[in-house]
């Protein structure tokens, strides 16, 4: 039986991580597709398995513990929570991203959020068991993963800190055009922390400006 956690694979992983550490950190995040996450994915391939899901299939349910990191090969995933029977979008993940509730994954505590496929999707999956084995053999990996997580969280926080809804939407258009093409408008409104009606008004204003 194939054992991904053998000495040869750990040696290869450590070599890949050393290469990553010798590059400038800014280059890791030079593209919307999260360059660092792609590099991690390449180094981790011997430790991953493939999972395919249908549209609207749930990867994680609130109240459960997150036991996997999903590297998105194809498709899209939304992260959301529900309060008072209303859905609030926290994040989207596309090709090259890592879909995971990291706080739950790292602590193995229950999460309040859901992960659901927006499209038929395919993932490379890293289990918590293999994650532990990798970190024991190569603590540098945990550090690199933390950098990627920090960048993802900071991007989201910086977007929501913009109090002006118009500026928030314009920043979104400039930095995340893929979402606009692949996600319904009502989900985008939730992601941006506004109502669908507010988003509709903003879109109309921008259309009039372009036409003027």
C-alpha positions as CSV (number, residue, x, y, z in Angstrom):
1,X,0.0,0.0,0.0
2,X,1.3,3.5,-1.0
3,X,2.4,5.5,2.1
4,X,2.6,9.2,1.3
5,X,4.4,9.9,4.6
6,X,7.6,8.1,3.8
7,X,11.2,9.5,4.2
8,X,11.6,10.2,0.5
9,X,8.4,12.3,0.3
10,X,9.3,14.2,3.4
11,X,12.8,15.0,2.0
12,X,11.3,16.3,-1.2
13,X,8.8,18.4,0.7
14,X,11.5,19.9,2.9
15,X,13.5,20.8,-0.2
16,X,10.5,22.5,-1.7
17,X,9.9,24.5,1.4
18,X,13.5,25.6,1.6
19,X,13.2,26.9,-2.0
20,X,10.1,28.8,-1.0
21,X,11.8,30.4,2.0
22,X,14.7,31.7,-0.2
23,X,12.2,33.7,-2.3
24,X,11.0,37.1,-1.4
25,X,7.7,37.0,0.5
26,X,6.1,39.6,-1.7
27,X,6.4,37.3,-4.7
28,X,4.3,34.7,-3.0
29,X,1.3,36.9,-3.2
30,X,1.9,38.6,-6.6
31,X,-1.3,37.2,-8.3
32,X,-4.9,36.8,-7.3
33,X,-4.4,33.0,-7.5
34,X,-2.2,33.0,-4.4
35,X,1.2,31.9,-5.8
36,X,2.3,30.6,-2.4
37,X,-0.7,28.3,-2.1
38,X,0.2,26.8,-5.5
39,X,3.7,26.2,-4.5
40,X,2.6,24.5,-1.3
41,X,0.2,22.4,-3.4
42,X,3.0,21.2,-5.7
43,X,5.2,20.2,-2.7
44,X,2.3,18.4,-1.1
45,X,1.1,16.3,-4.0
46,X,2.4,13.0,-2.6
47,X,0.3,13.6,0.5
48,X,-2.9,14.5,-1.2
49,X,-5.9,12.6,-2.6
50,X,-8.4,13.7,-5.2
51,X,-12.1,14.3,-4.4
52,X,-14.8,15.4,-6.9
53,X,-18.1,16.9,-5.8
54,X,-21.3,18.0,-7.4
55,X,-22.7,21.5,-7.4
56,X,-24.2,22.4,-4.0
57,X,-22.5,19.5,-2.3
58,X,-21.5,20.4,1.3
59,X,-17.8,19.9,2.3
60,X,-18.3,21.2,5.9
61,X,-21.3,21.7,8.1
62,X,-21.5,24.1,11.1
63,X,-21.0,22.2,14.3
64,X,-18.6,19.8,12.7
65,X,-14.8,19.9,12.9
66,X,-12.8,20.8,9.8
67,X,-10.7,17.7,9.0
68,X,-9.4,18.6,5.6
69,X,-7.7,21.4,3.5
70,X,-9.2,21.5,0.0
71,X,-6.8,22.8,-2.7
72,X,-9.2,23.8,-5.5
73,X,-8.1,22.2,-8.8
74,X,-11.4,23.0,-10.7
75,X,-14.6,24.7,-9.6
76,X,-15.6,27.1,-6.8
77,X,-16.5,27.0,-3.1
78,X,-18.3,29.4,-0.8
79,X,-17.8,29.8,2.9
80,X,-20.7,31.1,4.9
81,X,-22.6,31.1,8.2
82,X,-26.2,31.2,9.0
83,X,-27.9,33.4,11.6
84,X,-31.6,34.0,12.0
85,X,-32.2,31.9,9.0
86,X,-30.1,34.2,6.8
87,X,-27.0,33.2,4.9
88,X,-23.9,35.5,5.1
89,X,-21.0,34.8,2.7
90,X,-17.6,35.0,4.3
91,X,-15.4,34.0,1.4
92,X,-15.1,32.4,-2.1
93,X,-12.4,30.0,-3.2
94,X,-11.5,29.3,-6.8
95,X,-8.7,27.4,-8.7
96,X,-5.4,27.8,-6.9
97,X,-7.0,28.7,-3.6
98,X,-7.2,26.7,-0.3
99,X,-10.7,26.1,1.0
100,X,-10.6,25.4,4.7
101,X,-11.9,26.7,8.1
102,X,-8.3,27.1,9.4
103,X,-9.2,27.9,13.0
104,X,-11.3,24.7,13.3
105,X,-8.7,22.7,11.3
106,X,-5.7,23.7,13.5
107,X,-7.5,23.4,16.8
108,X,-9.8,20.5,15.8
109,X,-12.7,22.4,17.4
110,X,-16.2,22.7,15.9
111,X,-16.8,25.5,13.4
112,X,-19.7,27.9,13.0
113,X,-19.3,28.0,9.2
114,X,-20.2,25.9,6.1
115,X,-18.2,25.1,3.0
116,X,-20.3,24.3,-0.1
117,X,-19.4,23.8,-3.8
118,X,-20.8,26.5,-6.1
119,X,-20.0,24.4,-9.1
120,X,-19.0,20.8,-9.9
121,X,-15.6,20.9,-8.3
122,X,-12.4,18.8,-8.0
123,X,-9.9,19.1,-5.1
124,X,-6.6,17.9,-3.9
125,X,-7.3,17.1,-0.3
126,X,-4.9,17.2,2.7
127,X,-6.2,15.4,5.7
128,X,-5.5,16.5,9.3
129,X,-3.7,13.3,9.9
130,X,-1.2,13.9,7.1
131,X,-1.0,17.5,8.0
132,X,0.3,16.5,11.5
133,X,2.8,14.1,10.0
134,X,4.2,16.7,7.7
135,X,4.5,19.3,10.5
136,X,6.3,16.8,12.7
137,X,8.8,16.2,10.0
138,X,9.0,19.7,8.7
139,X,7.9,22.5,11.0
140,X,8.6,25.1,8.3
141,X,5.5,23.9,6.4
142,X,3.3,25.2,9.2
143,X,5.0,28.6,9.0
144,X,4.4,28.8,5.3
145,X,0.8,27.8,5.6
146,X,0.3,30.4,8.3
147,X,1.7,33.1,5.9
148,X,-0.8,32.0,3.3
149,X,-3.7,32.0,5.8
150,X,-2.7,35.5,7.1
151,X,-2.7,36.9,3.6
152,X,-6.1,35.5,2.8
153,X,-7.6,36.9,6.1
154,X,-6.0,40.3,5.7
155,X,-7.4,40.7,2.2
156,X,-10.9,40.0,3.4
157,X,-10.6,42.3,6.4
158,X,-9.2,45.2,4.3
159,X,-12.1,44.9,1.9
160,X,-14.7,45.1,4.7
161,X,-12.9,48.0,6.4
162,X,-14.0,50.3,3.5
163,X,-17.1,51.9,5.0
164,X,-18.2,53.4,1.6
165,X,-20.2,50.7,-0.3
166,X,-19.2,52.1,-3.7
167,X,-15.5,52.0,-2.9
168,X,-15.9,48.5,-1.5
169,X,-17.5,47.3,-4.8
170,X,-14.9,49.1,-6.9
171,X,-12.1,47.5,-5.0
172,X,-13.8,44.2,-5.4
173,X,-14.1,44.6,-9.2
174,X,-10.4,45.6,-9.5
175,X,-9.0,42.8,-7.3
176,X,-11.5,39.9,-7.7
177,X,-13.0,40.1,-11.2
178,X,-13.4,36.3,-11.4
179,X,-16.0,36.3,-8.7
180,X,-18.2,38.8,-10.7
181,X,-18.2,36.3,-13.6
182,X,-19.0,33.2,-11.7
183,X,-21.1,34.1,-8.7
184,X,-24.7,35.4,-8.5
185,X,-25.2,39.0,-7.6
186,X,-27.0,38.3,-4.4
187,X,-24.1,36.3,-3.1
188,X,-21.7,39.1,-4.1
189,X,-23.8,41.5,-2.1
190,X,-23.6,39.3,0.9
191,X,-19.8,38.9,0.5
192,X,-19.5,42.7,0.4
193,X,-21.6,43.2,3.4
194,X,-24.5,45.0,1.7
195,X,-28.0,44.2,0.6
196,X,-28.8,43.1,-3.0
197,X,-30.7,46.4,-3.4
198,X,-27.7,48.5,-2.4
199,X,-25.5,46.5,-4.9
200,X,-28.1,47.0,-7.6
201,X,-28.1,50.8,-7.1
202,X,-24.3,50.9,-7.1
203,X,-24.1,49.0,-10.4
204,X,-26.6,51.3,-12.0
205,X,-24.6,54.4,-10.9
206,X,-21.4,52.9,-12.3
207,X,-23.2,52.1,-15.6
208,X,-24.5,55.7,-15.9
209,X,-21.0,57.0,-15.2
210,X,-19.6,54.9,-18.0
211,X,-22.3,56.0,-20.4
212,X,-21.8,59.7,-19.6
